[in-house]
Amino acid sequence: MRVLILTPRQPQETGNGVTARRHQLTLSNSGSLVDILEVCLNEAAVIDKFALSFQPDLFHLLHAYRSGRPFLDSSQVNKCPFVVTLTGTDIHEDIYHAEKGKTVRNVLSRAAAIITQNRVTAATFPQDFPNLSDRLHYIHPGIILGKAPYELRKNHHIPEDSTLFLHPASIRPVKQNLELLHLFDALMKTRQDFVVAFCGPVLDPDYGAFFLQEIHKRPWARYIGTLPTANMPATIASADIILNHSLSEGMPNALIESVVIGRPILARNIPGNAAFVDHDQNGLLYQDAPSFLKYANALCSSRELRQRLGQARPTLYDAQEEARQLTVLYQQVLEKSRKPAR
């Protein structure tokens, strides 16, 4: 089986890139021939040119809008079946947008299968989009942990006796990096024994420039730049608490890595996070600024709480099982596409 994964062109350390490479590795180990093509919105011709040489049996789109729009403009949309994996942006923002929403709904209605790797989305999607629910499939996510070392505290001069919060996310409005910084301003008024580190590529230049200006005003905050994916597990393991303050998420790989490694999570209570953070089991979910401050203060104060929430779950997200489920779905899609239409 020849599978061509389409993913938005952006830094490889972002979620879509990490997921695409994981799928390529595990599906290839399972016997499929898999390649990845990164595309921009106006690159339908790039898809046609690549497909001419690769000759895929099936396309797998990561991101219904950013991969789906150029795919719909290509000639491949009428030649091969395709499946699409929903992102948090697709299902919580773009589908309700006047222009983007038309594309997203067109992609979903033409896809042979719609994939979500978020169990909360899998539960709510049929009620929200009943006309599309018959093609929705839940694939339990997997993760592959990189093994490259990274000494977070030593490299960034973070005292050993301070509580270290880490926010692994790209720098852009949907991730709410700046707004998270402001939440910690309030915590700083009551205690000064913590450091907050942000890491990830700047994807919104204007937002990122202002965010970095604000970082430099705060001695307790660090921006450590973009780290290779292979270094992220060591970086996460070096922190005391992992943060997520996003407005929407589909499958936050950094939170999944945190659960597997065993680091407590402090995250905004949105569906994308609630699917992976069991409140008071492997992290704490906050609704608003007061509950954020309550939980952040508790995590700073209690090593026992951090240890209880930070129990490693190394087998919970099996990448080979994820590949097996994807392979079964691909085979079902291909078998159905070969049957003559009635």
ABEGO torsion letter per residue (X at the ends): XBBBBBBBBBBAABAAAAAAAAAAAAAAAAGBBBBBBBBBAAAAAAAAAAAAAAGBABBBBBEAAAAAAAAAABAAAAABBBBBBBBAAAAAAAAABAAAAAAAAAAAAABABBBBABAAAAAAAAAABAAAAAABBBBBBBBBBBABBBBAAAAAGBBAABBBBBBBBBBBAAAGAAAAAAAAAAAAAABAABBBBBBEBBABAAAAAAAAAAAAABAABBBAEBBBAAAAAAAAAABABBBBABABBABBAAAAAAAAAGBBBBBBBBAAAAAABBBGAAEBBBABAAAAAAAAAAAAABAAAAAAAABBBAAABBAAAAAAAAAAAAAAAAAAAABBBX
